């Protein structure tokens, strides 16, 4: 989320008296992880809606890329979209040396299907490259409501097919490709894993799903405690799904791959890592999806962080709870991309 990104900048480069006016007293912070409790009190309330969506996207466009990182080459390229609707931007992170492993992670940023761009995950993607020596391809997919389903999924598939087609040029092993993302991006990754499995043209090594947005039916729940959904609440969730699905939102039947959690049979899908906080609005749907994967015979590592809310790992990545969350992701990628 944009304001989480801005808050992260302020935390890492705090101006004097930065947080003296920050208040959010309605929440029960006793449930929040001790390492996240102080910063959670400083998070400003924000729900996404038609009223502020345009303004948020405007500021999102102003997010700069990170400063150059020693040993990592970052390149933007443009490729044709599958549906012929203009060009699709990919942001590629590679080790500058020739010691790249040959593995690649196709990455899809978060933003509730309605906001976001690859630059918001620069540090995240760069760290995958630095620690694992892999190539990361981040996709600047089209956003709802201007481009509802299936535009974002088609862009994700276009990027994956491009990776395969250009594997020799970029020294990528087509048998060692993972897909992953955060929030809505993780939902897209889950949908892409299902689509790729059904088409049987690409064999993925694994899927890395960081607090994935998987089930539109969560937006209709009335029994959820919304008080600790600090960064993505029920109102935002409803708006995100309505924007992405339009009239299909919460319909009895939705098209295949539109809502990953609606799929009944998950057998045969690639191995998965799913991480989510216990206070995340997506906690229940993520745990349920992990359970369905295991029941379908799919290897799945579920990482639940007690007292963590949605996007907790973006606010201050120096916290031990965030570093442990990241290490678990690295271990999963290392296991499935290098075995």
C-alpha angles and dihedrals in degrees: 000000000000097000091048087054091050091047089051090055091050092048093051093042102025118189117217114283089004098156106030093113098041112117136162107159101161095077127091098232092180087085093055119097109267092240091052099041099090096046093043089065089060098053110112116228115252134165120188119235142144088276097063104019095094093048093049091050090050091056090042089062088059094060107116126215118255122271116270112287120217111250096012127099117205118196134175118212134172124224134180117269119236092240092049093243101140128286130324119219119224122190110208127199118195138164108259092224125069090252095098111140097228091243122119136198118206104210130201119193125226130242108128091274087287108075141022145077136212095265091069088068098042096118091044095052093040090055092053088053095045097046100038103026091233133138115248121201112195118196125221093207125183118269135226146272089031089045110026126184128342097026097081092045091049090052090050091051091047089055093048093050089048090054090054093045092050099038093115094049093050094037093243124157105227089208092060105058123132127186124209148149148159128265108323088007089057088050089054090048090053091049091048090051089055093046093047091049092052094048091048094207100112129038111211123207096216147321123244109203115185109194090324124209099227113147129052090194090072088071090065097052117118098184098067119112101234097182095095098040089107101169108021116027135180093271092053091045092053092048092048094052094042089052093048099042103026111190089358092069109123091352117152090246126030130180118273113274094015093103113020095199092059092068110102102197114054096165117130096026119133120270113280143210114200122186127183141151122247090238094047115118086229095053098104096043091047093050090047092050091049089051092051091050091053091046087053091055095256120140107242132174112202116199114190115184111207114233095005122135130205112297094008092142093061098057099066117357093186093073115106092232089057093045091051090050090052093046090055090055092048091050091052093049091046091050097052101031098046104034 
